[in-house]
Amino acid sequence: MKKVTTFLIIMFKLIDGFGQSSNEYYQRGVAKYKANDIQGAIIEFSKSFELDPNNYTVIFNRGKLKGQISDLSGAYSDFTKAIEIDPSQYEAYYMRGYVLIRSNYPREALDDFNRAIKLKPDFGDAYYERGNAYSDLKYFKLALSDYTKAITYLPNEAIIYFNRGIVNDALLNYHSSIVDYTRAIEIDPMHWQAYSNRGGAKGYIKDYQGAIVDFNKAIGINPNDAQSYYGRGLAKIFLNQRESGCSDLGKALKLGNHQAKEAISKYCY
């Protein structure tokens, strides 16, 4: 399962600071941002930066707004310019790394996250995102270490436990992944992916009854969760509930789970 990820709050918080000559355009941009006119805010920030091309705050905030509208190339350019203006700012390295990993350049993102962490060693978000980069590169032990470090600074973020669970699954640490998914569910009881993944981990340790309970929960929250129908179908078959299990595999196939076709051929005919 792909990691579920979103732009963090830091992406959207506008920081203060501007050169006097560009103040009016900058303030207009802030007003438009607050009115949810992101494109208008970008235009005003661009005018502000033209008048004050060494203003870190303006170009950094424009980069964040470009990221918000998924202009990743534009955001990357703005964060790069912000770093050129002031290389001591950890947020600029972090945000450029954030853009890189979402542009499918996890290896390049590592350097920026390393720099952000060097400048701010207690930056939990940077450890988390570096963990994502390591995970994408299949450096699962390094990812596990970074997720664990991130949790020390961000102990109530369900997504970090969920992603650490995925890495523990990849390392065949199923009992540990169950603990991680459980913690994610405690924080976010509607996290259907965590129920589904925990059901899968329970299946690997042959706790089929427990797996079915989790798959039921995931399907209850998201009735179109093909993976949970697939997992529940296999769990039922392994518990000698062949008819019901094959029915679930059929539903999984209809919902787009291609593994179900092979399972149906193996167990249902």
N, C-alpha and C positions, 0 to 999 in steps of 0.2 A: 504494500500500500504506500502511495506517495505521502510524503509528509504534508501535513496541513499547515500551511503557513499563511500569515497576514502581515501587512505593514504595521510595525510597532508604533505605539503612541509617539515615540521620539521622532518618527518620520514627519509628524504633522505639527509639532509644537514650534511656533515661530519664536525665535530668540530676538532680543532687542539689540539695537545698535546700528548706527548709520552715520554716513558723512553728512554734514549740514547741507551741502548743496543738493543732495539727492533725497532729503528728508520728505519732501512733499509727495513725490512719486512713491516712495516706500510706504508712507502712511496710507496712501490711496490703495496700494496693494494689500496692506493688512486689512483694510476695511472690506475690500472685495473678497478676500479670503474668508473673513468672518461671515460674509453674506453668501458663502458657498459658490462664489464666482471664481473658480480656480484659474480658468484661462485669463480672465481679466486681471487677476492678481499677478500672474506671470508677466503679462504685458507691462504692468506698472513697475514690477521689480526690474524688468529689462531696461526700462527708461531710467530707473534709479541707478542701475549699474553702469549705464553709458556715461552718466555724469560723474560717477565715482568708481572707476574700474579697479580699485584696490580695496573695495569694501567686502570683507569676508562675509559678513552677516547677510547682505543682500544676495550674493551669489549662492551661498549655502542654502538659504531659504528657498530660492528659486529652484535649486536642485531638488529639494524635498517636495515641492509642489509638482514638479515634472514627474517625480517618482509616483506621486499620488494618482496622476492621470496615465500612468504606465508608459510614459516617455522615458524609457530606461536609458537610451542612448544620450538623450539630452541631460538627464540627471547625472549620468556618469561624467559628462563633460563639465558640468557645473561643479561637481564635487572635486574633480581634478583641479579645476581652477581655484577652488577654495583652499585646497592643500598647497597649491603654489603660493597663494597669498599668505597663508599662515599654517605652516607644517606642524605646529604644536597642538592643533585642535584634534582631539581623539575622535570626536563625532564625525568629522569629515571622512576619516579613514574608514570608520565603521559603516557610514552610509554608502561609500563607494564600494566597499566589500559586499554590502547588502544588495546593491544593484548588480554587481558581478555575479553573485551566486544565483540570482533570479534571471540572469541572462545566460545561464548555463556555462559559467566560467568559474567553477568552484576552486580550481587550483590557483587561479589568479586572485581570487577573493581571499585566500589564506594569508597572503602577505599583508593585505590591508587590515584584516582582523588581528594579525600579530602586532602590527603597529599600534592599533587602537588599545590593545591589552597592555602593551609596553608603556603607553602613555597613561593608562588608567587601569591598574591591575585588578580593581574590584568591579570591572565592567561586566556584569552578568550577561547582558544581551550579546556582547561580543563573544563570550565563551559559547553561548548557545548557537550563534550563527556559525562560528568556526566549527562547532560540532556538526552542524548541518553540512558544511563544506566537506569535512572529513567523511561523513556518512555517504555523501554523493560519490566520493572517490573510493568508497569501500574500505577506508581505513577505520574499521569499526572500533578497534581498541582505543584509538586516539579520539574518536567521536564519543565513546563511552566516558572517557576521562573528562572531556570538555562539558558534556551534559551534566556530569556529576558536579563539576566545578560551578556551572551555571546555577544549579539548584541551591548551592550554598548561598548565593546572592538573591535568587528568585525562587523561594521555596513554595510558592503558591501558583505556579504557572502550569496548568494541565498539559500544555503542548510540549513542555520540556520532558516531563515524565513519559508522555506518549512516545516521543521520538527516542528517548532512551530505551523504552520497551522494544521499539523496532530494532534498535542496534543489538540489544540483548538477544532478541530472536535470531538475528543474523549470526550471533556468536554461539547459538544453541544454548543460551542461558535461560531456559524457559521458566524456571521457577522465579528468577529475577525479573523477567519481563512481566510475569503475572503480577508481581508486587508493583511494578511501575504502572501498569495499566489500571490496577486497583486504585493507586493514588490519583491518577488522572481522573478516574470516575468519581472519586470522593470530592475532588475540586469541581468537576463539571459532570453532574449526573446525567446530562443529556449527550454525553460524548459517545455516540454510537460506534464510532470507529474503535474506541478503546474497548468497548464490550466485544466487538467482533474480533479484534486482535487477541484479546484475552481468551476468548473462546478457542481461537486457533492454537494458542499456546497450551491451553488445557488439553486440547486434542493430541498434541505432540507428546504429552506426558500420560496419555491414555485415560484422562479424567473425562470420559465422554458425556456423562450426565452433567457435570459442571459446564462442559463446553456447550451443551444444548441450552442450558439456562442462559448463558451469555449470548448465544446467537438469538435466542428468543427475544432478549432485551434489545439487542441491536435492531432486529427486524421490527419490533414494536415502535422504536423511535424512527426508523427509516425503512419503510416497507419495500423500498426498491434496492435494498442492499444485497446485491447478487452474491457477494463473497460469503455473507452469513448464511444464505440459503445453501450454498455449496458446502460450507463447513458443517452446517447442521445435518445436511443430507448424509454426509460421510459418517458423522458421529452416530446417527440413527442406524445406519447400515452395520457399523461395527458393534452396535448393541442388538443386532438381529431384528431391527425394525425396518426390514427391507422395503416394504411397500411405501411407507411414509417417507423413508429416506430417498427413494427414487423419485417420489413426487417433488421433494425439495430440490433434487438435482435438476429436474425438469424446469422448475421455476428459475433456478440459477441460470440455466442455459438461455431461457427466454429473456432474461435480464442482461444477457451479454457475457456471462462467465464461460469462456471457452474451455476451461478445464473440465467443466461439467460434462461435456460431450464424451470425453475419454472415460470419465468415471461411470457414466451411464452405460457405455459399451462394456465396461468391465464388471459392473455389479448388478445391472438391471435386466440383462437378457440371458 
